[in-house]
Amino acid sequence: MTKTEPLFHVVPYDAKIHASAVYAIEKECFEPENRWVWEEFRSVFRDNPVFVAVRLGTAVGFILSWEEGKEAHIAHLGVTEKARGLGVGTTLMAKAENYWRERGKRCLTLNVLVDNSAQIMYYELDFRVYGFRKHPEPSNCAVKMRKTLY
Ligand SMILES: CC(C)(COP(=O)(O)OP(=O)(O)OC[C@H]1O[C@@H](n2cnc3c(N)ncnc32)[C@H](O)[C@@H]1OP(=O)(O)O)[C@@H](O)C(=O)NCCC(=O)NCCS
């Protein structure tokens, strides 16, 4: 009997292994005004919890989150176009949720641009809208969502 290999697995971010591949995903997924320049990226990703999804030896997605007082915040979630629809995004979300639940955080928040249909995924993961971020550029307005962890 042959054992079925999982489509991907999730590992903690290691800058020495993942930095350039994860930065490439960041560039693929986010417009220049919504992503970090390389130097900022390196320090933000070094100083906060990041999980990386690996498929066939290649990074295909990541999630970056950080502590915000009594809560935790999902700062960036990105999956390469080719690997979308395989459950990578939801698996990374679950990983971040568990990470913060284990550290006693009661609530997880995120911001998602108003025209980003990823809101549907977040809603299905039990995130709910609690506010909006205004911006002079309409496409930069965001929906604020949160989920109670326990
Ligand atoms: C959003 C994103 C991370 C989802 O990753 P993914 O690996 O494709 O997500 P999953 O495969 O786990 O999808 C889970 C479910 O959510 C739905 N979903 C995921 N992304 C969605 C989107 N952009 N719009 C609508 N529904 C979406 C899927 O249809 C799927 O539902 P189904 O299984 O019932 O069909 C990915 O599309 C991405 O990187 N987008 C660009 C960057 C981005 O917008 N990040 C979020 C910024 S807040």
The ligand as an SDF file (V2000), in Angstrom:
LIG
                    3D

 48 50  0  0  0  0  0  0  0  0999 V2000
   -6.3930   34.8610    0.3340 C   0  0  0  0  0  0  0  0  0  0  0  0
   -5.4150   33.7050    0.0720 C   0  0  0  0  0  0  0  0  0  0  0  0
   -4.3340   33.7390    1.1220 C   0  0  0  0  0  0  0  0  0  0  0  0
   -6.1980   32.3810    0.1700 C   0  0  0  0  0  0  0  0  0  0  0  0
   -5.2860   31.3200    0.0520 O   0  0  0  0  0  0  0  0  0  0  0  0
   -5.7290   29.8590   -0.4460 P   0  0  0  0  0  0  0  0  0  0  0  0
   -4.5990   28.9540   -0.1360 O   0  0  0  0  0  0  0  0  0  0  0  0
   -6.1970   29.9010   -1.8410 O   0  0  0  0  0  0  0  0  0  0  0  0
   -6.9700   29.5710    0.5040 O   0  0  0  0  0  0  0  0  0  0  0  0
   -7.6760   28.1600    0.7360 P   0  0  0  0  0  0  0  0  0  0  0  0
   -7.3420   27.2180   -0.3620 O   0  0  0  0  0  0  0  0  0  0  0  0
   -7.3720   27.7340    2.1220 O   0  0  0  0  0  0  0  0  0  0  0  0
   -9.2020   28.5900    0.6060 O   0  0  0  0  0  0  0  0  0  0  0  0
  -10.1310   28.2460    1.5710 C   0  0  0  0  0  0  0  0  0  0  0  0
  -11.5030   28.7280    1.1890 C   0  0  0  0  0  0  0  0  0  0  0  0
  -11.6110   30.1470    1.1440 O   0  0  0  0  0  0  0  0  0  0  0  0
  -12.0540   30.5810   -0.1510 C   0  0  0  0  0  0  0  0  0  0  0  0
  -11.1970   31.6480   -0.5960 N   0  0  0  0  0  0  0  0  0  0  0  0
   -9.8700   31.7150   -0.4620 C   0  0  0  0  0  0  0  0  0  0  0  0
   -9.4110   32.8520   -0.9970 N   0  0  0  0  0  0  0  0  0  0  0  0
  -10.4760   33.5170   -1.4580 C   0  0  0  0  0  0  0  0  0  0  0  0
  -10.6420   34.7300   -2.1410 C   0  0  0  0  0  0  0  0  0  0  0  0
   -9.6130   35.5220   -2.4480 N   0  0  0  0  0  0  0  0  0  0  0  0
  -11.8950   35.0830   -2.4610 N   0  0  0  0  0  0  0  0  0  0  0  0
  -12.9510   34.2930   -2.1760 C   0  0  0  0  0  0  0  0  0  0  0  0
  -12.8510   33.1210   -1.5550 N   0  0  0  0  0  0  0  0  0  0  0  0
  -11.6260   32.7450   -1.2110 C   0  0  0  0  0  0  0  0  0  0  0  0
  -11.8250   29.4050   -1.0750 C   0  0  0  0  0  0  0  0  0  0  0  0
  -12.7810   29.4040   -2.0980 O   0  0  0  0  0  0  0  0  0  0  0  0
  -11.9480   28.2400   -0.1770 C   0  0  0  0  0  0  0  0  0  0  0  0
  -13.2770   27.8700   -0.0380 O   0  0  0  0  0  0  0  0  0  0  0  0
  -13.7720   26.4530   -0.5890 P   0  0  0  0  0  0  0  0  0  0  0  0
  -12.7400   25.4540   -0.1310 O   0  0  0  0  0  0  0  0  0  0  0  0
  -15.0920   26.3200    0.0830 O   0  0  0  0  0  0  0  0  0  0  0  0
  -13.8330   26.6320   -2.0580 O   0  0  0  0  0  0  0  0  0  0  0  0
   -4.8000   33.8080   -1.3470 C   0  0  0  0  0  0  0  0  0  0  0  0
   -5.8400   33.9120   -2.2860 O   0  0  0  0  0  0  0  0  0  0  0  0
   -3.8360   34.9670   -1.5300 C   0  0  0  0  0  0  0  0  0  0  0  0
   -2.6580   34.8860   -1.2010 O   0  0  0  0  0  0  0  0  0  0  0  0
   -4.3270   36.0960   -2.0810 N   0  0  0  0  0  0  0  0  0  0  0  0
   -3.4880   37.2570   -2.3440 C   0  0  0  0  0  0  0  0  0  0  0  0
   -3.0110   37.9270   -1.0760 C   0  0  0  0  0  0  0  0  0  0  0  0
   -4.1660   38.3030   -0.1880 C   0  0  0  0  0  0  0  0  0  0  0  0
   -5.1950   38.8260   -0.6100 O   0  0  0  0  0  0  0  0  0  0  0  0
   -3.9790   38.0430    1.1220 N   0  0  0  0  0  0  0  0  0  0  0  0
   -4.9310   38.3930    2.1360 C   0  0  0  0  0  0  0  0  0  0  0  0
   -4.7090   39.8180    2.5000 C   0  0  0  0  0  0  0  0  0  0  0  0
   -5.7100   40.2850    3.8850 S   0  0  0  0  0  0  0  0  0  0  0  0
  1  2  1  0
  2  3  1  0
  2  4  1  0
  2 36  1  0
  4  5  1  0
  5  6  1  0
  6  7  2  0
  6  8  1  0
  6  9  1  0
  9 10  1  0
 10 11  2  0
 10 12  1  0
 10 13  1  0
 13 14  1  0
 14 15  1  0
 15 16  1  0
 15 30  1  0
 16 17  1  0
 17 18  1  0
 17 28  1  0
 18 19  1  0
 18 27  1  0
 19 20  2  0
 20 21  1  0
 21 22  1  0
 21 27  2  0
 22 23  1  0
 22 24  2  0
 24 25  1  0
 25 26  2  0
 26 27  1  0
 28 29  1  0
 28 30  1  0
 30 31  1  0
 31 32  1  0
 32 33  2  0
 32 34  1  0
 32 35  1  0
 36 37  1  0
 36 38  1  0
 38 39  2  0
 38 40  1  0
 40 41  1  0
 41 42  1  0
 42 43  1  0
 43 44  2  0
 43 45  1  0
 45 46  1  0
 46 47  1  0
 47 48  1  0
M  END
$$$$
